[in-house]
Amino acid sequence: MASLGSAAADLSGPKMRVGIIGPGWYGKCDLIRLIQVAPVEVVSMCDVDKRMLSEAADIIQARQDSKKRPRTYSDYREMLKEKDLDIVLIDTPDHWHALNAIAAMEAGADLYLQKPITVDVAEGQAMLAAARKLKRVVQIGTQRRSTPHLIEARDRVIKEGKLGKIAYAEICCYYHMRSGDTSPYSQPPENLDFEMWTGPAPKKEYHRIMHPRGWRAFNEYGNGIVGDMCVHMLDAVRWMLDLGWPKTVSSSGGILVDKQSVANISDTQNATFDFGDLKVAWTHRSWGEAPDPKYPWALVLYGDKGTLKASVNSYDFTPLGDGKPLHGDALFEYDKYPEDRTEKDLERHVASAIRGHMKDLLACIETRSKPVADIEQGYISTASCILANLSMKLGRTLAWDPVKGSIIGDDEANRLLKRPYRSPWVHPASA
């Protein structure tokens, strides 16, 4: 396979060969950022929606220097049989991540894997074990760790001690992002292989909000707003403060307002991640107003010398007393990448973070080292969010043993760490 060093040094030399599973909305965002920062060749693309797949192949063909159209597949196993990929991007719905990732690693590829890494905890344990056994480099799409203004906030505020003693953090999301659709279930569109889309998840009737992009409304395919949005901010706090596992996780909430929608995820939820001397408190509410309209999806670190508020858009440090306030904004790189201005559906304020994440992945592939969002960090943040949902379901606090990888003294909760797979798919913890 191609060496990144030789490819970076000589654009006429061998290029890193890239494949993607799930080139939908964020799949294309991720893949195009990779194309922007490295001399790669996208040779393979896979999706169960043939229309989405064809459109993505057209877009990538136009963006590649070679102007070659990637090979297209409807089954990721067929794509991976070629065993000719250096990097595989995985941007499928969460319920597919474990099988996609392990198969890609077994096929010899390093990975860029979207968050959260799994739907259950046992999947994450199997993925981490596979990555270590196979010596694969795996970068998780928790790109707050590569967000320029958040790196600046960490360095200027936290590392310089401006917050003092930090004993409490709030993380939140007040976006109205839970679907309120009440329309009936229907037949899937002709362009979608819904049987394959469902894969190992429980079989439900098709609903129009499931695809594309709306599948997070159902617990069968993900972990709701906690799995989607909390994982980002919890991971960012853990990265900024160099935290490992929470000692206990507790959560409460449910569907308190919008009881009519077909969505079965919570519209209101609180969770506390207890790290001992630091408590991290999460809240999401997909209705009503945000307490701070400037920071509706954010982290807030409280110290005895000041407060740091941070989001994907900006950060603000407010000192106690006579210190100097600090402010930073998201980095837009239109001078280097003017195409960002016109790319459809791109979160422009996040583009620089994705590029930074891709650069870090490529550097770690070259040195065979752990990237900033290594799979172990993704496993910790993902599993912690899953534990929050389990706590809400069971109605009690869960204590975690990171050495044994299990919940302390709670057999019922431990049985929920591994979900059943739909036949003929086999859970990787059972293989």
C-alpha positions in Angstrom: 0.0 0.0 0.0 1.0 3.6 -0.5 3.3 5.5 1.9 1.8 8.8 2.9 5.3 10.2 3.2 6.2 9.4 -0.5 2.8 10.6 -1.6 3.0 13.9 0.2 6.5 14.5 -1.1 5.7 13.6 -4.7 2.3 14.2 -6.0 3.0 12.0 -9.0 3.9 9.1 -6.7 1.5 6.5 -5.2 -1.5 7.9 -3.4 -3.2 6.6 -0.3 -6.2 4.6 -1.5 -9.4 5.5 0.2 -12.9 3.9 0.5 -16.0 5.1 2.3 -19.0 3.3 3.7 -21.9 5.6 3.9 -21.2 8.7 1.6 -24.4 10.6 2.7 -24.4 14.0 4.3 -21.5 13.8 6.7 -19.7 11.1 4.7 -19.2 13.5 1.9 -18.2 16.3 4.3 -15.5 14.1 5.8 -14.3 12.7 2.5 -14.0 16.0 0.8 -12.0 17.4 3.8 -9.6 14.5 3.4 -9.2 15.2 -0.3 -8.4 18.8 0.5 -5.5 18.0 2.8 -3.9 14.9 1.2 -3.0 13.5 -2.2 -5.4 10.6 -1.9 -7.4 8.6 -4.5 -10.9 7.6 -3.6 -11.3 4.2 -5.3 -14.3 2.7 -3.6 -17.7 3.8 -2.2 -20.5 1.8 -0.7 -24.1 2.6 0.2 -27.4 0.9 0.4 -29.1 3.8 -1.3 -28.2 3.6 -5.0 -29.3 7.1 -5.8 -27.3 8.6 -2.9 -24.3 6.4 -3.9 -24.4 7.5 -7.6 -24.7 11.2 -6.7 -21.8 10.9 -4.2 -19.6 9.1 -6.8 -20.3 12.0 -9.3 -19.3 14.6 -6.7 -16.1 12.8 -5.8 -15.1 12.1 -9.4 -15.3 15.8 -10.1 -13.2 16.7 -7.0 -10.4 14.2 -7.6 -7.3 15.2 -9.4 -7.5 12.0 -11.5 -11.2 12.6 -12.3 -11.6 8.8 -12.0 -15.0 7.7 -10.8 -14.8 5.5 -7.7 -16.0 1.9 -7.9 -19.5 1.6 -6.2 -20.9 -1.2 -4.1 -24.2 -1.9 -2.3 -22.6 -4.3 0.2 -19.6 -3.2 2.2 -18.3 -6.8 2.4 -17.9 -6.9 -1.4 -16.0 -3.6 -1.3 -13.6 -4.8 1.5 -12.9 -8.1 -0.3 -10.6 -6.2 -2.6 -8.2 -5.6 0.3 -6.8 -2.6 -1.6 -7.6 0.3 0.7 -5.3 2.2 3.0 -8.0 4.2 4.7 -11.7 3.5 5.1 -14.1 6.2 6.2 -17.2 4.9 8.0 -20.2 7.3 8.1 -23.1 4.8 8.4 -25.8 4.9 11.0 -24.6 4.0 14.4 -26.1 0.5 14.4 -23.7 -0.5 11.6 -20.5 0.9 13.0 -19.1 -2.2 14.8 -19.5 -4.6 11.9 -18.3 -2.1 9.3 -15.3 -1.1 11.4 -14.1 -4.5 12.4 -14.4 -5.8 8.8 -12.5 -2.8 7.4 -9.7 -3.3 10.0 -9.5 -7.0 9.1 -9.2 -6.0 5.4 -6.0 -4.1 6.3 -7.3 -0.5 6.5 -6.9 2.3 9.0 -10.1 4.1 9.8 -11.9 7.4 10.2 -15.0 6.3 12.1 -17.8 8.6 13.0 -19.1 9.0 16.5 -20.6 7.6 18.6 -18.6 4.4 17.9 -21.4 2.0 18.8 -25.0 1.5 20.0 -24.0 -0.9 22.9 -20.9 -1.1 25.1 -19.9 -4.6 24.1 -19.5 -3.5 20.5 -17.1 -0.9 21.6 -15.0 -3.4 23.6 -14.8 -5.7 20.5 -13.8 -2.8 18.2 -11.1 -1.6 20.6 -9.7 -5.1 21.0 -9.7 -5.5 17.2 -7.9 -2.2 16.6 -5.2 -3.2 19.1 -4.8 -6.7 17.9 -4.6 -5.7 14.3 -2.5 -2.6 15.1 -4.8 -0.3 13.2 -4.9 3.5 13.5 -8.5 4.6 14.2 -9.6 8.2 14.4 -13.1 8.9 15.8 -15.1 11.8 14.5 -15.1 13.7 17.8 -13.5 16.6 16.1 -13.8 19.0 19.0 -10.3 17.7 19.8 -9.1 19.2 16.5 -11.2 22.4 16.6 -8.7 25.4 16.4 -10.6 27.8 18.7 -11.2 25.1 21.3 -7.5 24.2 21.2 -6.8 27.9 21.8 -9.2 28.0 24.7 -7.6 24.9 26.3 -4.1 26.4 25.9 -4.9 30.0 26.8 -7.4 29.4 29.6 -7.1 26.0 31.1 -3.4 25.2 30.7 -2.5 28.7 32.0 -4.5 28.1 35.1 -7.0 31.0 34.5 -9.9 28.9 35.8 -8.2 27.8 39.0 -9.8 24.8 40.6 -12.4 23.3 38.3 -15.0 21.2 40.1 -18.1 21.4 38.0 -18.9 21.4 34.3 -22.2 21.8 32.4 -22.7 20.4 29.0 -26.0 20.9 27.1 -28.0 20.8 23.9 -31.2 22.8 23.5 -31.6 22.4 19.7 -35.1 21.5 18.6 -33.6 18.5 16.8 -36.0 15.6 17.8 -38.4 14.9 15.0 -42.0 15.8 15.6 -43.3 13.8 12.6 -46.6 12.0 13.2 -47.2 10.6 9.7 -47.8 6.9 9.3 -45.2 4.3 8.4 -44.9 3.5 4.7 -43.0 1.5 2.1 -39.3 2.4 1.6 -38.3 4.2 -1.6 -37.2 2.1 -4.5 -33.6 3.4 -4.4 -33.1 2.1 -0.8 -32.3 -1.5 0.2 -34.1 -1.2 3.5 -33.4 -4.8 4.5 -29.6 -4.1 4.3 -30.0 -0.7 5.8 -31.6 -2.3 8.8 -28.9 -4.9 9.1 -28.3 -6.2 12.7 -30.8 -3.8 14.2 -34.4 -4.8 15.1 -36.7 -4.8 12.1 -39.1 -1.9 12.1 -41.5 -0.7 9.5 -40.0 2.0 7.3 -40.7 5.6 8.1 -39.8 8.5 5.9 -37.8 10.2 8.7 -35.4 7.2 9.0 -33.5 7.9 5.8 -31.7 10.0 5.1 -30.4 11.6 8.3 -33.5 11.0 10.6 -32.6 7.6 12.0 -31.4 9.1 15.3 -35.0 9.6 16.2 -35.2 5.8 17.0 -33.4 4.0 19.8 -33.1 0.9 17.5 -30.4 2.7 15.5 -28.6 4.9 17.9 -28.6 6.5 21.4 -30.7 9.6 20.7 -29.6 13.1 21.5 -27.2 11.8 24.2 -25.5 9.6 21.7 -25.4 12.3 19.1 -24.7 15.5 20.9 -23.7 14.7 24.5 -20.8 12.5 23.2 -19.2 15.5 21.5 -19.3 17.8 24.6 -18.5 15.1 27.1 -15.5 14.1 25.0 -14.4 17.7 24.7 -14.5 18.1 28.5 -12.6 14.9 28.9 -10.0 16.0 26.4 -9.6 19.5 27.8 -9.2 18.3 31.4 -7.4 15.0 30.6 -10.1 12.8 32.2 -10.6 9.1 31.9 -13.7 7.2 32.9 -16.5 8.5 35.2 -16.8 6.6 38.4 -20.6 6.7 38.3 -23.3 7.8 35.8 -26.9 8.7 36.6 -29.6 10.0 34.3 -33.3 10.8 34.3 -35.8 12.0 31.7 -38.0 10.7 28.9 -40.6 11.9 26.5 -42.2 14.6 28.6 -43.6 17.0 25.9 -43.8 15.6 22.4 -45.7 12.3 23.0 -47.3 12.3 19.5 -44.2 11.8 17.3 -43.1 8.5 15.9 -39.7 9.2 17.5 -39.0 7.1 20.6 -35.9 8.9 21.9 -36.2 11.3 24.9 -37.1 14.9 24.4 -35.8 15.8 27.9 -32.9 14.3 29.7 -30.4 15.1 32.4 -27.3 13.1 33.2 -24.4 13.4 35.7 -21.0 11.9 35.0 -19.1 11.8 38.3 -15.4 11.9 37.9 -14.8 12.2 41.7 -13.6 15.8 42.3 -15.3 16.9 39.1 -19.0 16.5 38.2 -20.1 16.9 34.6 -23.8 17.6 34.2 -25.6 17.1 30.9 -29.0 18.5 29.9 -30.9 18.3 26.6 -34.3 19.6 25.9 -35.7 19.6 22.4 -38.3 22.2 23.2 -38.5 25.6 24.8 -35.7 28.2 25.0 -32.0 27.8 25.7 -30.8 29.5 28.9 -28.0 31.2 26.9 -29.0 31.7 23.3 -25.4 32.2 22.3 -24.4 28.8 23.7 -27.3 26.4 23.0 -25.0 23.4 22.4 -22.0 23.9 24.6 -19.7 23.1 27.5 -19.2 25.4 30.5 -16.3 24.9 32.9 -16.6 26.5 36.3 -13.5 27.3 38.2 -12.9 29.3 41.4 -11.1 31.9 39.3 -13.5 32.2 36.3 -15.8 30.5 33.9 -15.2 29.2 30.3 -18.1 28.8 27.9 -17.3 27.0 24.6 -19.1 25.7 21.6 -18.5 24.8 17.9 -18.8 28.5 17.1 -16.8 30.4 19.8 -15.5 30.5 23.4 -15.7 33.1 26.1 -13.6 33.2 29.3 -15.0 35.4 32.1 -12.7 35.9 35.1 -13.8 36.5 38.6 -12.4 39.8 39.7 -10.1 42.0 37.7 -8.8 39.6 35.1 -9.0 40.0 31.4 -11.9 38.4 29.5 -10.9 36.3 26.5 -12.9 35.4 23.3 -12.3 33.3 20.3 -14.2 32.3 17.2 -14.3 29.4 14.8 -11.7 29.4 12.1 -12.9 29.8 8.5 -10.2 29.0 5.9 -11.8 30.4 2.8 -8.5 31.8 1.7 -7.0 28.3 1.5 -10.2 26.4 0.6 -12.6 28.8 -1.2 -14.8 25.8 -2.3 -16.0 25.7 1.3 -18.2 28.7 0.6 -20.4 26.8 -2.0 -20.3 23.2 -0.8 -23.8 21.9 -0.3 -24.8 21.2 3.4 -21.3 21.8 4.7 -21.1 23.0 8.3 -18.6 25.7 7.4 -17.6 26.5 10.9 -16.6 22.9 11.4 -14.6 22.4 8.2 -11.3 23.5 9.7 -11.8 21.0 12.6 -12.4 18.1 10.2 -9.4 19.0 8.2 -7.3 19.1 11.4 -8.7 15.8 12.4 -7.8 14.3 9.0 -4.2 15.7 9.1 -3.8 14.2 12.6 -5.0 10.8 11.3 -2.6 10.9 8.3 0.3 11.8 10.6 -0.5 9.0 12.9 -0.8 6.5 10.0 2.7 7.5 9.0 4.1 7.0 12.5 1.7 4.2 13.6 0.8 6.2 16.7 -2.5 7.0 18.4 -4.5 9.9 17.0 -5.9 12.6 19.1 -9.4 10.9 19.0 -8.1 7.4 19.3 -10.6 4.6 19.4 -10.1 4.1 23.1 -11.1 7.7 23.8 -14.1 7.2 21.5 -15.0 4.0 23.4 -14.9 5.8 26.8 -17.0 8.8 25.7 -19.5 6.6 23.8 -19.8 4.0 26.6 -20.3 6.7 29.1 -23.3 8.1 27.1 -24.7 4.6 26.7 -24.5 4.2 30.5 -26.5 7.4 30.9 -29.3 6.0 28.7 -29.2 2.7 30.7 -29.4 4.6 33.9 -32.5 6.5 32.7 -34.0 3.2 31.6 -33.3 1.4 34.9 -34.0 4.4 37.2 -30.7 4.1 39.1 -27.1 5.2 39.3 -24.6 2.9 37.6 -21.0 2.5 38.9 -18.5 1.5 36.2 -15.4 -0.7 36.6 -13.1 0.2 33.7 -10.7 -2.7 34.4 -13.4 -5.4 34.1 -15.4 -3.4 31.6 -18.7 -3.9 33.5 -21.2 -2.3 35.8 -20.4 -2.9 39.5 -22.9 -5.1 41.3 -25.8 -4.9 38.8 -26.4 -8.1 36.8 -29.5 -6.6 35.2 -27.6 -3.6 33.9 -24.7 -5.7 32.7 -27.0 -7.8 30.6 -28.0 -4.6 28.7 -24.4 -3.9 27.7 -24.8 -6.2 24.7 -27.9 -5.9 22.5 -29.3 -8.8 20.5 -28.5 -8.8 16.8 -31.0 -9.7 14.1 -30.2 -12.9 12.2 -28.1 -13.6 10.2 -25.8 -10.9 11.6 -23.6 -11.9 14.5 -22.6 -9.5 17.3 -18.8 -9.1 17.3 -18.7 -9.9 21.0 -20.2 -13.3 20.2 -18.0 -14.1 17.2 
